[in-house]
Amino acid sequence: MRKHKLGSFLKLVGGILLAVFVYFMLSLSDVVRLNPSLEGVSNASMAQTARDATVYENAGFLLPASALPADGETDFSAAGDGALAESLPVMEIDGEAYYLCTYEEFQAIGGKLSTDKFGDPKLLEHDGTSYAQGEIKIGKNMWETMDGWSRFLVTVAPAITPLLVFSFLALFAGMLLGTAEKARVLNISTGAYLADKFSPRKIFKFVSNNIIIVLIMIFAVVVAILKPNFAGEDNIRNLLSNTAVRFIIALGVSGCLITKGTDLSAGRVAGFAACISAILLQRGDYGSKFYPGLGELPIPVVLLIVLGICAIIGIINGSVISFFKVPPFIATLGMQTLVYGICLVYTGASPIGGLRQDYTSIATNYVGNRMFSYILLIAVIIGAFMWFLYNKTRHGKYMYAIGGNEVAAEVAGINTNKSKILIYMLAAILYGVMGFLSAAKAGGASVNTAQGYELEAIAGCTIGGVSVNGGVGKISGILIGVLVFEVLKIALQFLGVESSYTYIVQGLVIIVAVALDLRKYLAKK
Amino acid sequence: MSEYRLEMRGVCKSFPGVKALDKAQLRLRPGTVHALMGENGAGKSTLMKCMFGIYKMDQGEIFYEGKKVHIGDPLQALHMGIAMVHQELQPIPERSVAENVFVGRYPVKKLLGFIPVVDHAKMFEDTARVLKEVRMNFDPKQRLGELSVSQMQSVEIAKAVSADCKVLILDEPTSSLTAAEVEALFRIIADLKSKNVSIVYISHKMDEILRISDEVTIMRDGKYIGTWDAKELTTDKIITQMVGRELTNLYPPRENVPGEVVLEVRDFTSIHPRSFRNVTFNLRKGEILGVGGLVGAQRTELMEGLFGVRSHSKGEILYKGQKLHINRPRDAIQKSIAMLTEDRRGTGIMGVLSVEDNISIASLDHYLDFGIMINSKKVDALVQENVKKMAIKTPSGKTQIQSLSGGNQQKVLIGRWLANNPDILILDEPTRGIDVGAKYEIYCIIAELAKQGKSIIMISSEMSELIGMSDRIMVMCDGRVTGFIDGKDATQENIMALATQFE
């Protein structure tokens, strides 16, 4: 018993520490990216390098325009002197801080005036006075310029790799102990237990049950060997953010699939949501603004409006399916076309751009490393929420029950109509979230945003083990399915396969995935 | 020429976790009715599916007319002259009788000499002839869905006959037939026998077996027990061989004492004119009310009407003097009524879901933390309690319910309803398709529940079960209640007399 506890303890601690140190490692690599002078420096000497290095920052200057000589020089590119600048008065305009000085002082510290295309100084109007803008490179100690988090990372840098190894070992030891315990309960040796677990028969069974995933992963490894950039940070970041948005839409569709339904309106609803979000969050100064008179709406309000509209679409889908018994395939196919039509009429088919910066920053902001974009975090939170919903609530159990046997569910006292309406409503809300995020990510939206995503979502779900026979499907499976499908697409891109051909491959994968899924149930007969 | 038309030797077949057949055998003489008997799960249907090419044998040989053959799929079996009428019919209700008979082998003629089209005239003509042969006279052009279940079965038999079969497998053919229809079926069997067809007859009904079969093969746990001449056998002897033990106590003693009336049903009438009508009865606390009648007496429909699965046009239900409005099963469940439906697979279990989910699905409200989160420990406790109390045989609570035997599935479903602590339990054929041992366990559970003061309505088509378990028997015929009999006075004869009181 004690051994058992130690095993789970080690597994837990090892797992958490591993996650934490991987996060540290990736965050550190981001610090290095932002501070180029740290590149190529070993982890051990990183903190010292940071303390010694000097970085040059551009400081903004304003000179009263009246004091400029008629045809004075604009470039005095001598090295700036930080110390000299410190003593100058500072003025803030639109959140930017500028040093104020005279032309002579500017000349003395060797700055550079900003010029327009005619070579004349650029002017800035403020409080009735006209200023010329200029900038000077000021050298600063790197350590001084870093924030606390970066300083911390740089300081602990030497310890990260050893700790990473240590926590991995702890995790591994925990797993071994856990295995030993399981073997002990079964009264066999640990070796025999492992031999059974990894017997050729079981491996063969696992591989044949997950053949598509295994094949795509092998393919990905081959591509990664041929094109090392495939496993590079930039590509992984791209992969993660693409997966994140598709995961959200796939989570929505999964509920419909588990109840033996489907939702073909997913992509179009997401596109409609993207258009509404973009329209309501355009910059005030954008030339072709959709509603020129519209003020700045708070982002949460816009999100609520979008999700509300999507929820109504979902309720209509669910009601048509529940009360009129229209097959989900037909009902949502109709809704797909209908929503597309509404979107065309509403936007006039013109693309919507000029989004507010605070909106697009949802897509560009990140935590730690650029891999961990806000979008990814939102997807993770939604995934956790859906896991809770599917596994820990009545709604989830009812959903699986309806998929398992709808008549029996009704007889067991489940309000199947209500459940189905809720499922389709939640699905549409998730498409709304996805549309909202994808407009922020793309910096704009059009009627064709997210077109066809429902098929990718269905493919991801099916590859991930959501059965079209109903009643079966796990969140983890959906995540793997969507990820693997995305890996396939990106791997094909990397090999330089033309996108027209990738459609052919994608279509084949979808058909094969469903065929294999159904074969599993046939074999059981 | 061999003395047997068909012989199966040393047949083994395994499914994941179960050895369904272990060196089973069968020897079929020409022109005889060969009964195949055994408890559910003894491997009768599996053996037949191996013969018919639906399953592939792991081991074993089949000899047909003395020659060793390999049967890879049903089509091959049909070509050899083996036909099977399945336990669960697989008709195409939207198409005509004729199309159902000739499905897959439509007669074809050449239009303009080269375009092959279905020869409808010939098909209808042939169907009419075959139907006459099995003494059924319905229109070959009639839509199959308009026929009753027994008529559909006749069509299935007609299909087998039309294929000119030498071996006909009948898997529980009488389970949904009325007495008159059974007689008609027996006449068909006798006809076929005189035409030298060998018939494999699978059934649980001893009287039928003893009446029509020539030889009886008994199986137990996938093994061959023996083959006897039917004349040598008696019901007791068959049961002894099937279960491998003497059955001393077929029904448990009951200690329940019926108390005050809890449920009153008055003038309850279906929206369909030919279904249940003007039904009036009451039910006491701690009483087991048996509901007897022939198939088609609308017993299931009546109970489903009370439970809100079907609609009613008039009548009222009073529960402890208070009027109930039941339009959906939910309404009935909230009023402490539970119903175990007849079609376990169709309306009972959720096959791909776990035992745990199946047992807890109707009572999830009881296991919530913070009003939203399901407490898995409470659910687990429920599963463990039921597994222990009812001796449910399952590897774990996470096992898919469809991999359990019928009896264990039924226990899980009873557990599902008991979790809601209902006052009234409607059990529709609670022991159908369940083997003898598990049947007894279910009787014990029913007796125990009645003793605890729960009121039980039990629909059963097995006379002895009805007589052995009921305090009172309500008999229905053709949608009406034709009478009540006290459990102590009930005999097969007086029940049958009420059940056949057609207007």
Interface residues (C-beta under 8 A of the other chain):
Chain A: F388 K392 T393 R394 K397 Y398 Y400 A401 G403 G404 N405 V407 A408 A409 E410 V411 A412 G413 I414 N415 S467 N469 G470 G471 V472
Chain B: F307 V309 R328 P329 R330 I333 Q334 M339 T341 G346 T347 G348 I349 M350 G351 V352 L353 D357 S360 I361 A362 L364 D365 L368 I372 M373 I374 S376 R416
